[in-house]
Amino acid sequence: MSEIPIKSTCSACGGEGLLATGKIYTLGGREHPLLTRCQACAGKGTLLNWVDVHQLALMLHAIEVEAQAE
Ligand SMILES: [Zn+2]
């Protein structure tokens, strides 16, 4: 069975790799939003999905059908 990696943007952090905690810290008299590393993508901002080639072919076909329908 052959699989290929597909990179996708992490939906949890929107590709930033960081998430706002809602808290604020003060540094040098300025307020900064306190950020935390995104747990979903480990701060990379992208997710790697191993997809079966056959599955990918089906996905591409689905996109094609969708595009034709528009
Ligand atoms: Zn993320």
N, CA, C, O and the ligand as a Tripos MOL2 file, in Angstrom:
@<TRIPOS>MOLECULE
protein
  281   279    71     0     0
PROTEIN
NO_CHARGES

@<TRIPOS>ATOM
      1 N           0.8520   -1.2020    0.0000 N.3       1 MET1
      2 CA          0.0000    0.0000    0.0000 C.3       1 MET1
      3 C           0.8840    1.2470    0.0000 C.2       1 MET1
      4 O           1.8230    1.3400    0.7910 O.2       1 MET1
      5 N           0.5950    2.1880   -0.8660 N.am      2 SER2
      6 CA          1.3970    3.4090   -0.9200 C.3       2 SER2
      7 C           0.6210    4.6000   -0.3760 C.2       2 SER2
      8 O          -0.5490    4.8150   -0.6940 O.2       2 SER2
      9 N           1.3060    5.3500    0.4390 N.am      3 GLU3
     10 CA          0.6970    6.5530    1.0160 C.3       3 GLU3
     11 C           1.6060    7.7400    0.7780 C.2       3 GLU3
     12 O           2.8290    7.6080    0.7380 O.2       3 GLU3
     13 N           0.9900    8.9030    0.6190 N.am      4 ILE4
     14 CA          1.7710   10.1300    0.4350 C.3       4 ILE4
     15 C           1.3260   11.1610    1.4640 C.2       4 ILE4
     16 O           0.1550   11.2050    1.8410 O.2       4 ILE4
     17 N           2.2810   12.0050    1.9250 N.am      5 PRO5
     18 CA          1.9180   13.0170    2.9150 C.3       5 PRO5
     19 C           1.2530   14.2290    2.2770 C.2       5 PRO5
     20 O           1.7300   14.7520    1.2700 O.2       5 PRO5
     21 N           0.1670   14.6630    2.8600 N.am      6 ILE6
     22 CA         -0.5360   15.8660    2.4100 C.3       6 ILE6
     23 C          -0.4600   16.8920    3.5300 C.2       6 ILE6
     24 O          -0.8710   16.6300    4.6610 O.2       6 ILE6
     25 N           0.0660   18.0520    3.2020 N.am      7 LYS7
     26 CA          0.1760   19.1160    4.1960 C.3       7 LYS7
     27 C          -1.0780   19.9680    4.1660 C.2       7 LYS7
     28 O          -1.5210   20.3930    3.0990 O.2       7 LYS7
     29 N          -1.6410   20.2130    5.3160 N.am      8 SER8
     30 CA         -2.8010   21.0890    5.3810 C.3       8 SER8
     31 C          -2.6220   22.0810    6.5160 C.2       8 SER8
     32 O          -1.9610   21.8000    7.5150 O.2       8 SER8
     33 N          -3.2260   23.2490    6.3380 N.am      9 THR9
     34 CA         -3.1340   24.2790    7.3640 C.3       9 THR9
     35 C          -3.9180   23.8420    8.5900 C.2       9 THR9
     36 O          -5.0400   23.3490    8.4830 O.2       9 THR9
     37 N          -3.3160   24.0290    9.7480 N.am     10 CYS10
     38 CA         -3.9670   23.6570   10.9940 C.3      10 CYS10
     39 C          -5.1800   24.5560   11.2140 C.2      10 CYS10
     40 O          -5.0610   25.7820   11.2360 O.2      10 CYS10
     41 N          -6.3430   23.9370   11.3750 N.am     11 SER11
     42 CA         -7.5690   24.7240   11.5330 C.3      11 SER11
     43 C          -7.6960   25.3010   12.9370 C.2      11 SER11
     44 O          -8.3980   26.2890   13.1490 O.2      11 SER11
     45 N          -7.0110   24.6790   13.8960 N.am     12 ALA12
     46 CA         -7.1070   25.1360   15.2860 C.3      12 ALA12
     47 C          -6.4610   26.5110   15.4700 C.2      12 ALA12
     48 O          -6.9710   27.3450   16.2180 O.2      12 ALA12
     49 N          -5.3300   26.7450   14.7800 N.am     13 CYS13
     50 CA         -4.6110   28.0150   14.9480 C.3      13 CYS13
     51 C          -4.5500   28.8090   13.6470 C.2      13 CYS13
     52 O          -3.9640   29.8910   13.6150 O.2      13 CYS13
     53 N          -5.1400   28.2940   12.5840 N.am     14 GLY14
     54 CA         -5.1580   28.9930   11.3030 C.3      14 GLY14
     55 C          -3.7790   29.1170   10.6690 C.2      14 GLY14
     56 O          -3.5220   30.0550    9.9150 O.2      14 GLY14
     57 N          -2.8960   28.1770   10.9730 N.am     15 GLY15
     58 CA         -1.5620   28.1640   10.3820 C.3      15 GLY15
     59 C          -0.5430   29.0070   11.1330 C.2      15 GLY15
     60 O           0.6140   29.0990   10.7220 O.2      15 GLY15
     61 N          -0.9600   29.6170   12.2220 N.am     16 GLU16
     62 CA         -0.0620   30.4750   12.9950 C.3      16 GLU16
     63 C           0.8640   29.6660   13.9020 C.2      16 GLU16
     64 O           1.9850   30.0820   14.1960 O.2      16 GLU16
     65 N           0.3840   28.5240   14.3330 N.am     17 GLY17
     66 CA          1.1630   27.7080   15.2610 C.3      17 GLY17
     67 C           1.0500   28.1960   16.6940 C.2      17 GLY17
     68 O           1.5690   27.5730   17.6200 O.2      17 GLY17
     69 N           0.3710   29.3060   16.8620 N.am     18 LEU18
     70 CA          0.1860   29.8990   18.1890 C.3      18 LEU18
     71 C          -1.2860   30.1940   18.4290 C.2      18 LEU18
     72 O          -2.0380   30.5030   17.5050 O.2      18 LEU18
     73 N          -1.6650   30.0930   19.6560 N.am     19 LEU19
     74 CA         -3.0400   30.3950   20.0260 C.3      19 LEU19
     75 C          -3.0490   31.4570   21.1220 C.2      19 LEU19
     76 O          -2.2240   31.4220   22.0350 O.2      19 LEU19
     77 N          -3.9700   32.3830   21.0310 N.am     20 ALA20
     78 CA         -4.1110   33.3950   22.0700 C.3      20 ALA20
     79 C          -4.7890   32.7660   23.2760 C.2      20 ALA20
     80 O          -5.7630   32.0250   23.1420 O.2      20 ALA20
     81 N          -4.2680   33.0660   24.4420 N.am     21 THR21
     82 CA         -4.8520   32.4960   25.6600 C.3      21 THR21
     83 C          -5.9330   33.4060   26.2270 C.2      21 THR21
     84 O          -6.6930   33.0190   27.1150 O.2      21 THR21
     85 N          -5.9850   34.6270   25.6910 N.am     22 GLY22
     86 CA         -6.9420   35.5920   26.2140 C.3      22 GLY22
     87 C          -6.3520   36.4070   27.3530 C.2      22 GLY22
     88 O          -6.9590   37.3650   27.8320 O.2      22 GLY22
     89 N          -5.1520   36.0090   27.7790 N.am     23 LYS23
     90 CA         -4.4740   36.7330   28.8490 C.3      23 LYS23
     91 C          -3.4720   37.7280   28.2550 C.2      23 LYS23
     92 O          -3.0840   37.6330   27.0910 O.2      23 LYS23
     93 N          -3.0820   38.6570   29.0710 N.am     24 ILE24
     94 CA         -2.1570   39.7040   28.6280 C.3      24 ILE24
     95 C          -0.9920   39.7810   29.6100 C.2      24 ILE24
     96 O          -1.1830   39.7020   30.8240 O.2      24 ILE24
     97 N           0.2070   39.9360   29.0750 N.am     25 TYR25
     98 CA          1.3490   40.1600   29.9530 C.3      25 TYR25
     99 C           1.9890   41.4910   29.5980 C.2      25 TYR25
    100 O           1.8780   41.9640   28.4670 O.2      25 TYR25
    101 N           2.6470   42.0810   30.5530 N.am     26 THR26
    102 CA          3.2650   43.3860   30.3450 C.3      26 THR26
    103 C           4.7750   43.2280   30.2450 C.2      26 THR26
    104 O           5.4130   42.6290   31.1110 O.2      26 THR26
    105 N           5.3300   43.7750   29.1740 N.am     27 LEU27
    106 CA          6.7730   43.7210   28.9780 C.3      27 LEU27
    107 C           7.2520   45.0910   28.5000 C.2      27 LEU27
    108 O           6.7870   45.6060   27.4830 O.2      27 LEU27
    109 N           8.1630   45.6540   29.2300 N.am     28 GLY28
    110 CA          8.7000   46.9670   28.8770 C.3      28 GLY28
    111 C           7.6290   48.0410   28.8270 C.2      28 GLY28
    112 O           7.6820   48.9510   28.0000 O.2      28 GLY28
    113 N           6.6600   47.9270   29.7190 N.am     29 GLY29
    114 CA          5.5990   48.9260   29.8100 C.3      29 GLY29
    115 C           4.5160   48.7700   28.7600 C.2      29 GLY29
    116 O           3.5830   49.5710   28.6950 O.2      29 GLY29
    117 N           4.6400   47.7290   27.9310 N.am     30 ARG30
    118 CA          3.6300   47.4840   26.8990 C.3      30 ARG30
    119 C           2.8820   46.1910   27.1860 C.2      30 ARG30
    120 O           3.4260   45.2540   27.7700 O.2      30 ARG30
    121 N           1.6440   46.1620   26.7710 N.am     31 GLU31
    122 CA          0.8420   44.9630   26.9720 C.3      31 GLU31
    123 C           0.8840   44.0910   25.7270 C.2      31 GLU31
    124 O           0.6860   44.5670   24.6090 O.2      31 GLU31
    125 N           1.1390   42.8310   25.9350 N.am     32 HIS32
    126 CA          1.1950   41.8770   24.8300 C.3      32 HIS32
    127 C           0.2170   40.7360   25.1010 C.2      32 HIS32
    128 O           0.0390   40.3240   26.2470 O.2      32 HIS32
    129 N          -0.4090   40.2320   24.0520 N.am     33 PRO33
    130 CA         -1.2770   39.0700   24.2840 C.3      33 PRO33
    131 C          -0.4300   37.8430   24.6050 C.2      33 PRO33
    132 O           0.5730   37.5760   23.9450 O.2      33 PRO33
    133 N          -0.8360   37.1250   25.5970 N.am     34 LEU34
    134 CA         -0.1170   35.9040   25.9840 C.3      34 LEU34
    135 C          -0.5000   34.7780   25.0300 C.2      34 LEU34
    136 O          -1.6660   34.3970   24.9310 O.2      34 LEU34
    137 N           0.4990   34.2560   24.3340 N.am     35 LEU35
    138 CA          0.2510   33.2090   23.3460 C.3      35 LEU35
    139 C           0.7630   31.8700   23.8540 C.2      35 LEU35
    140 O           1.7040   31.7920   24.6440 O.2      35 LEU35
    141 N           0.1260   30.8480   23.3840 N.am     36 THR36
    142 CA          0.5620   29.5010   23.7370 C.3      36 THR36
    143 C           0.7350   28.6840   22.4670 C.2      36 THR36
    144 O           0.0510   28.9230   21.4720 O.2      36 THR36
    145 N           1.6300   27.7400   22.4990 N.am     37 ARG37
    146 CA          1.8710   26.9170   21.3350 C.3      37 ARG37
    147 C           0.6550   26.0440   21.0560 C.2      37 ARG37
    148 O           0.0870   25.4330   21.9610 O.2      37 ARG37
    149 N           0.2730   26.0000   19.8030 N.am     38 CYS38
    150 CA         -0.8910   25.1990   19.4150 C.3      38 CYS38
    151 C          -0.6080   23.7190   19.6520 C.2      38 CYS38
    152 O           0.3960   23.1830   19.1850 O.2      38 CYS38
    153 N          -1.5020   23.0760   20.3800 N.am     39 GLN39
    154 CA         -1.3240   21.6600   20.7120 C.3      39 GLN39
    155 C          -1.6130   20.7610   19.5110 C.2      39 GLN39
    156 O          -1.0090   19.7010   19.3460 O.2      39 GLN39
    157 N          -2.5480   21.2110   18.6800 N.am     40 ALA40
    158 CA         -2.9970   20.3710   17.5590 C.3      40 ALA40
    159 C          -1.8750   20.1290   16.5470 C.2      40 ALA40
    160 O          -1.7770   19.0390   15.9830 O.2      40 ALA40
    161 N          -1.0260   21.1400   16.3130 N.am     41 CYS41
    162 CA          0.0200   21.0170   15.2910 C.3      41 CYS41
    163 C           1.4110   21.1570   15.9020 C.2      41 CYS41
    164 O           2.4010   21.2190   15.1720 O.2      41 CYS41
    165 N           1.4990   21.2060   17.2270 N.am     42 ALA42
    166 CA          2.7790   21.3430   17.9480 C.3      42 ALA42
    167 C           3.5370   22.5990   17.5250 C.2      42 ALA42
    168 O           4.7670   22.6090   17.4930 O.2      42 ALA42
    169 N           2.7950   23.6580   17.2000 N.am     43 GLY43
    170 CA          3.4010   24.9420   16.8620 C.3      43 GLY43
    171 C           3.8890   25.0610   15.4320 C.2      43 GLY43
    172 O           4.5080   26.0630   15.0740 O.2      43 GLY43
    173 N           3.6250   24.0670   14.6120 N.am     44 LYS44
    174 CA          4.1090   24.0880   13.2210 C.3      44 LYS44
    175 C           3.1760   24.8760   12.2980 C.2      44 LYS44
    176 O           3.6110   25.4390   11.2930 O.2      44 LYS44
    177 N           1.9110   24.9080   12.6470 N.am     45 GLY45
    178 CA          0.9430   25.6220   11.8170 C.3      45 GLY45
    179 C           0.3900   24.7760   10.6820 C.2      45 GLY45
    180 O          -0.5820   25.1460   10.0250 O.2      45 GLY45
    181 N           1.0300   23.6310   10.4660 N.am     46 THR46
    182 CA          0.5460   22.7370    9.4200 C.3      46 THR46
    183 C           0.3860   21.3280    9.9800 C.2      46 THR46
    184 O           1.0560   20.9400   10.9370 O.2      46 THR46
    185 N          -0.4910   20.5990    9.3790 N.am     47 LEU47
    186 CA         -0.7160   19.2160    9.7760 C.3      47 LEU47
    187 C          -0.3490   18.3090    8.6190 C.2      47 LEU47
    188 O          -0.6280   18.6150    7.4600 O.2      47 LEU47
    189 N           0.2740   17.1990    8.9400 N.am     48 LEU48
    190 CA          0.6610   16.2540    7.9100 C.3      48 LEU48
    191 C          -0.2780   15.0560    7.9630 C.2      48 LEU48
    192 O          -0.3620   14.3520    8.9690 O.2      48 LEU48
    193 N          -0.9710   14.8480    6.8710 N.am     49 ASN49
    194 CA         -1.8840   13.7150    6.8040 C.3      49 ASN49
    195 C          -1.3610   12.7100    5.7970 C.2      49 ASN49
    196 O          -1.0930   13.0470    4.6440 O.2      49 ASN49
    197 N          -1.2210   11.4880    6.2400 N.am     50 TRP50
    198 CA         -0.8070   10.4300    5.3080 C.3      50 TRP50
    199 C          -2.0450    9.8930    4.6240 C.2      50 TRP50
    200 O          -2.9420    9.3340    5.2570 O.2      50 TRP50
    201 N          -2.0710   10.0780    3.3070 N.am     51 VAL51
    202 CA         -3.2530    9.6930    2.5490 C.3      51 VAL51
    203 C          -2.9070    8.5660    1.5820 C.2      51 VAL51
    204 O          -1.8950    8.6050    0.8830 O.2      51 VAL51
    205 N          -3.7480    7.5980    1.5670 N.am     52 ASP52
    206 CA         -3.6090    6.4940    0.6240 C.3      52 ASP52
    207 C          -3.8110    7.0240   -0.7960 C.2      52 ASP52
    208 O          -4.7190    7.8160   -1.0490 O.2      52 ASP52
    209 N          -2.9630    6.5840   -1.7090 N.am     53 VAL53
    210 CA         -3.0020    7.0910   -3.0840 C.3      53 VAL53
    211 C          -4.3750    6.8620   -3.7230 C.2      53 VAL53
    212 O          -4.8910    7.7210   -4.4380 O.2      53 VAL53
    213 N          -4.9430    5.7140   -3.4570 N.am     54 HIS54
    214 CA         -6.2580    5.3900   -4.0030 C.3      54 HIS54
    215 C          -7.3170    6.3580   -3.4430 C.2      54 HIS54
    216 O          -8.2030    6.8260   -4.1590 O.2      54 HIS54
    217 N          -7.1900    6.6340   -2.1430 N.am     55 GLN55
    218 CA         -8.1070    7.5520   -1.4710 C.3      55 GLN55
    219 C          -7.9750    8.9600   -2.0640 C.2      55 GLN55
    220 O          -8.9620    9.6710   -2.2520 O.2      55 GLN55
    221 N          -6.7120    9.3410   -2.3550 N.am     56 LEU56
    222 CA         -6.4380   10.6520   -2.9340 C.3      56 LEU56
    223 C          -7.0890   10.7800   -4.3070 C.2      56 LEU56
    224 O          -7.6540   11.8190   -4.6460 O.2      56 LEU56
    225 N          -7.0010    9.7140   -5.0860 N.am     57 ALA57
    226 CA         -7.5980    9.7020   -6.4130 C.3      57 ALA57
    227 C          -9.1060    9.9300   -6.3250 C.2      57 ALA57
    228 O          -9.6870   10.6440   -7.1420 O.2      57 ALA57
    229 N          -9.7250    9.3170   -5.3300 N.am     58 LEU58
    230 CA        -11.1610    9.4840   -5.1160 C.3      58 LEU58
    231 C         -11.4820   10.9240   -4.7230 C.2      58 LEU58
    232 O         -12.4770   11.4990   -5.1650 O.2      58 LEU58
    233 N         -10.6050   11.4990   -3.8700 N.am     59 MET59
    234 CA        -10.7910   12.8820   -3.4250 C.3      59 MET59
    235 C         -10.6900   13.8480   -4.5960 C.2      59 MET59
    236 O         -11.5040   14.7590   -4.7410 O.2      59 MET59
    237 N          -9.6660   13.6300   -5.4350 N.am     60 LEU60
    238 CA         -9.4630   14.4890   -6.6040 C.3      60 LEU60
    239 C         -10.6460   14.3860   -7.5550 C.2      60 LEU60
    240 O         -11.0680   15.3800   -8.1450 O.2      60 LEU60
    241 N         -11.1710   13.1920   -7.6980 N.am     61 HIS61
    242 CA        -12.3260   12.9730   -8.5540 C.3      61 HIS61
    243 C         -13.5410   13.7340   -8.0000 C.2      61 HIS61
    244 O         -14.3130   14.3260   -8.7530 O.2      61 HIS61
    245 N         -13.6910   13.7050   -6.6830 N.am     62 ALA62
    246 CA        -14.7990   14.3980   -6.0190 C.3      62 ALA62
    247 C         -14.7110   15.9040   -6.2650 C.2      62 ALA62
    248 O         -15.7220   16.5670   -6.4980 O.2      62 ALA62
    249 N         -13.4640   16.4440   -6.2070 N.am     63 ILE63
    250 CA        -13.2520   17.8770   -6.4460 C.3      63 ILE63
    251 C         -13.6090   18.2280   -7.8840 C.2      63 ILE63
    252 O         -14.2300   19.2550   -8.1560 O.2      63 ILE63
    253 N         -13.1990   17.3450   -8.8020 N.am     64 GLU64
    254 CA        -13.4740   17.5140  -10.2210 C.3      64 GLU64
    255 C         -14.9780   17.5850  -10.4750 C.2      64 GLU64
    256 O         -15.4570   18.4690  -11.1850 O.2      64 GLU64
    257 N         -15.7080   16.6520   -9.8920 N.am     65 VAL65
    258 CA        -17.1650   16.5800  -10.0440 C.3      65 VAL65
    259 C         -17.8040   17.8470   -9.4990 C.2      65 VAL65
    260 O         -18.7270   18.4050  -10.0910 O.2      65 VAL65
    261 N         -17.2830   18.2920   -8.3400 N.am     66 GLU66
    262 CA        -17.7880   19.5020   -7.6970 C.3      66 GLU66
    263 C         -17.5810   20.7210   -8.5790 C.2      66 GLU66
    264 O         -18.4660   21.5670   -8.7060 O.2      66 GLU66
    265 N         -16.3800   20.8050   -9.2000 N.am     67 ALA67
    266 CA        -16.0370   21.9280  -10.0660 C.3      67 ALA67
    267 C         -16.9250   21.9650  -11.3010 C.2      67 ALA67
    268 O         -17.2850   23.0380  -11.7840 O.2      67 ALA67
    269 N         -17.2710   20.8000  -11.8030 N.am     68 GLN68
    270 CA        -18.1110   20.7230  -12.9890 C.3      68 GLN68
    271 C         -19.5520   21.1150  -12.6940 C.2      68 GLN68
    272 O         -20.2730   21.6140  -13.5580 O.2      68 GLN68
    273 N         -19.9500   20.8740  -11.4510 N.am     69 ALA69
    274 CA        -21.3130   21.1700  -11.0430 C.3      69 ALA69
    275 C         -21.5690   22.6670  -10.9050 C.2      69 ALA69
    276 O         -22.7110   23.1210  -10.9650 O.2      69 ALA69
    277 N         -20.4830   23.4310  -10.7170 N.am     70 GLU70
    278 CA        -20.6370   24.8710  -10.4980 C.3      70 GLU70
    279 C         -20.8590   25.6310  -11.7990 C.2      70 GLU70
    280 O         -21.0060   26.8530  -11.7820 O.2      70 GLU70
    281 ZN         -2.2060   24.5700   15.0970 Zn       71 ZN71
@<TRIPOS>BOND
     1     1     2 1
     2     2     3 1
     3     3     4 2
     4     3     5 am
     5     5     6 1
     6     6     7 1
     7     7     8 2
     8     7     9 am
     9     9    10 1
    10    10    11 1
    11    11    12 2
    12    11    13 am
    13    13    14 1
    14    14    15 1
    15    15    16 2
    16    15    17 am
    17    17    18 1
    18    18    19 1
    19    19    20 2
    20    19    21 am
    21    21    22 1
    22    22    23 1
    23    23    24 2
    24    23    25 am
    25    25    26 1
    26    26    27 1
    27    27    28 2
    28    27    29 am
    29    29    30 1
    30    30    31 1
    31    31    32 2
    32    31    33 am
    33    33    34 1
    34    34    35 1
    35    35    36 2
    36    35    37 am
    37    37    38 1
    38    38    39 1
    39    39    40 2
    40    39    41 am
    41    41    42 1
    42    42    43 1
    43    43    44 2
    44    43    45 am
    45    45    46 1
    46    46    47 1
    47    47    48 2
    48    47    49 am
    49    49    50 1
    50    50    51 1
    51    51    52 2
    52    51    53 am
    53    53    54 1
    54    54    55 1
    55    55    56 2
    56    55    57 am
    57    57    58 1
    58    58    59 1
    59    59    60 2
    60    59    61 am
    61    61    62 1
    62    62    63 1
    63    63    64 2
    64    63    65 am
    65    65    66 1
    66    66    67 1
    67    67    68 2
    68    67    69 am
    69    69    70 1
    70    70    71 1
    71    71    72 2
    72    71    73 am
    73    73    74 1
    74    74    75 1
    75    75    76 2
    76    75    77 am
    77    77    78 1
    78    78    79 1
    79    79    80 2
    80    79    81 am
    81    81    82 1
    82    82    83 1
    83    83    84 2
    84    83    85 am
    85    85    86 1
    86    86    87 1
    87    87    88 2
    88    87    89 am
    89    89    90 1
    90    90    91 1
    91    91    92 2
    92    91    93 am
    93    93    94 1
    94    94    95 1
    95    95    96 2
    96    95    97 am
    97    97    98 1
    98    98    99 1
    99    99   100 2
   100    99   101 am
   101   101   102 1
   102   102   103 1
   103   103   104 2
   104   103   105 am
   105   105   106 1
   106   106   107 1
   107   107   108 2
   108   107   109 am
   109   109   110 1
   110   110   111 1
   111   111   112 2
   112   111   113 am
   113   113   114 1
   114   114   115 1
   115   115   116 2
   116   115   117 am
   117   117   118 1
   118   118   119 1
   119   119   120 2
   120   119   121 am
   121   121   122 1
   122   122   123 1
   123   123   124 2
   124   123   125 am
   125   125   126 1
   126   126   127 1
   127   127   128 2
   128   127   129 am
   129   129   130 1
   130   130   131 1
   131   131   132 2
   132   131   133 am
   133   133   134 1
   134   134   135 1
   135   135   136 2
   136   135   137 am
   137   137   138 1
   138   138   139 1
   139   139   140 2
   140   139   141 am
   141   141   142 1
   142   142   143 1
   143   143   144 2
   144   143   145 am
   145   145   146 1
   146   146   147 1
   147   147   148 2
   148   147   149 am
   149   149   150 1
   150   150   151 1
   151   151   152 2
   152   151   153 am
   153   153   154 1
   154   154   155 1
   155   155   156 2
   156   155   157 am
   157   157   158 1
   158   158   159 1
   159   159   160 2
   160   159   161 am
   161   161   162 1
   162   162   163 1
   163   163   164 2
   164   163   165 am
   165   165   166 1
   166   166   167 1
   167   167   168 2
   168   167   169 am
   169   169   170 1
   170   170   171 1
   171   171   172 2
   172   171   173 am
   173   173   174 1
   174   174   175 1
   175   175   176 2
   176   175   177 am
   177   177   178 1
   178   178   179 1
   179   179   180 2
   180   179   181 am
   181   181   182 1
   182   182   183 1
   183   183   184 2
   184   183   185 am
   185   185   186 1
   186   186   187 1
   187   187   188 2
   188   187   189 am
   189   189   190 1
   190   190   191 1
   191   191   192 2
   192   191   193 am
   193   193   194 1
   194   194   195 1
   195   195   196 2
   196   195   197 am
   197   197   198 1
   198   198   199 1
   199   199   200 2
   200   199   201 am
   201   201   202 1
   202   202   203 1
   203   203   204 2
   204   203   205 am
   205   205   206 1
   206   206   207 1
   207   207   208 2
   208   207   209 am
   209   209   210 1
   210   210   211 1
   211   211   212 2
   212   211   213 am
   213   213   214 1
   214   214   215 1
   215   215   216 2
   216   215   217 am
   217   217   218 1
   218   218   219 1
   219   219   220 2
   220   219   221 am
   221   221   222 1
   222   222   223 1
   223   223   224 2
   224   223   225 am
   225   225   226 1
   226   226   227 1
   227   227   228 2
   228   227   229 am
   229   229   230 1
   230   230   231 1
   231   231   232 2
   232   231   233 am
   233   233   234 1
   234   234   235 1
   235   235   236 2
   236   235   237 am
   237   237   238 1
   238   238   239 1
   239   239   240 2
   240   239   241 am
   241   241   242 1
   242   242   243 1
   243   243   244 2
   244   243   245 am
   245   245   246 1
   246   246   247 1
   247   247   248 2
   248   247   249 am
   249   249   250 1
   250   250   251 1
   251   251   252 2
   252   251   253 am
   253   253   254 1
   254   254   255 1
   255   255   256 2
   256   255   257 am
   257   257   258 1
   258   258   259 1
   259   259   260 2
   260   259   261 am
   261   261   262 1
   262   262   263 1
   263   263   264 2
   264   263   265 am
   265   265   266 1
   266   266   267 1
   267   267   268 2
   268   267   269 am
   269   269   270 1
   270   270   271 1
   271   271   272 2
   272   271   273 am
   273   273   274 1
   274   274   275 1
   275   275   276 2
   276   275   277 am
   277   277   278 1
   278   278   279 1
   279   279   280 2
@<TRIPOS>SUBSTRUCTURE
     1 MET1         2 RESIDUE 1 A MET
     2 SER2         6 RESIDUE 1 A SER
     3 GLU3        10 RESIDUE 1 A GLU
     4 ILE4        14 RESIDUE 1 A ILE
     5 PRO5        18 RESIDUE 1 A PRO
     6 ILE6        22 RESIDUE 1 A ILE
     7 LYS7        26 RESIDUE 1 A LYS
     8 SER8        30 RESIDUE 1 A SER
     9 THR9        34 RESIDUE 1 A THR
    10 CYS10       38 RESIDUE 1 A CYS
    11 SER11       42 RESIDUE 1 A SER
    12 ALA12       46 RESIDUE 1 A ALA
    13 CYS13       50 RESIDUE 1 A CYS
    14 GLY14       54 RESIDUE 1 A GLY
    15 GLY15       58 RESIDUE 1 A GLY
    16 GLU16       62 RESIDUE 1 A GLU
    17 GLY17       66 RESIDUE 1 A GLY
    18 LEU18       70 RESIDUE 1 A LEU
    19 LEU19       74 RESIDUE 1 A LEU
    20 ALA20       78 RESIDUE 1 A ALA
    21 THR21       82 RESIDUE 1 A THR
    22 GLY22       86 RESIDUE 1 A GLY
    23 LYS23       90 RESIDUE 1 A LYS
    24 ILE24       94 RESIDUE 1 A ILE
    25 TYR25       98 RESIDUE 1 A TYR
    26 THR26      102 RESIDUE 1 A THR
    27 LEU27      106 RESIDUE 1 A LEU
    28 GLY28      110 RESIDUE 1 A GLY
    29 GLY29      114 RESIDUE 1 A GLY
    30 ARG30      118 RESIDUE 1 A ARG
    31 GLU31      122 RESIDUE 1 A GLU
    32 HIS32      126 RESIDUE 1 A HIS
    33 PRO33      130 RESIDUE 1 A PRO
    34 LEU34      134 RESIDUE 1 A LEU
    35 LEU35      138 RESIDUE 1 A LEU
    36 THR36      142 RESIDUE 1 A THR
    37 ARG37      146 RESIDUE 1 A ARG
    38 CYS38      150 RESIDUE 1 A CYS
    39 GLN39      154 RESIDUE 1 A GLN
    40 ALA40      158 RESIDUE 1 A ALA
    41 CYS41      162 RESIDUE 1 A CYS
    42 ALA42      166 RESIDUE 1 A ALA
    43 GLY43      170 RESIDUE 1 A GLY
    44 LYS44      174 RESIDUE 1 A LYS
    45 GLY45      178 RESIDUE 1 A GLY
    46 THR46      182 RESIDUE 1 A THR
    47 LEU47      186 RESIDUE 1 A LEU
    48 LEU48      190 RESIDUE 1 A LEU
    49 ASN49      194 RESIDUE 1 A ASN
    50 TRP50      198 RESIDUE 1 A TRP
    51 VAL51      202 RESIDUE 1 A VAL
    52 ASP52      206 RESIDUE 1 A ASP
    53 VAL53      210 RESIDUE 1 A VAL
    54 HIS54      214 RESIDUE 1 A HIS
    55 GLN55      218 RESIDUE 1 A GLN
    56 LEU56      222 RESIDUE 1 A LEU
    57 ALA57      226 RESIDUE 1 A ALA
    58 LEU58      230 RESIDUE 1 A LEU
    59 MET59      234 RESIDUE 1 A MET
    60 LEU60      238 RESIDUE 1 A LEU
    61 HIS61      242 RESIDUE 1 A HIS
    62 ALA62      246 RESIDUE 1 A ALA
    63 ILE63      250 RESIDUE 1 A ILE
    64 GLU64      254 RESIDUE 1 A GLU
    65 VAL65      258 RESIDUE 1 A VAL
    66 GLU66      262 RESIDUE 1 A GLU
    67 ALA67      266 RESIDUE 1 A ALA
    68 GLN68      270 RESIDUE 1 A GLN
    69 ALA69      274 RESIDUE 1 A ALA
    70 GLU70      278 RESIDUE 1 A GLU
    71 ZN71       281 GROUP 0 **** ****
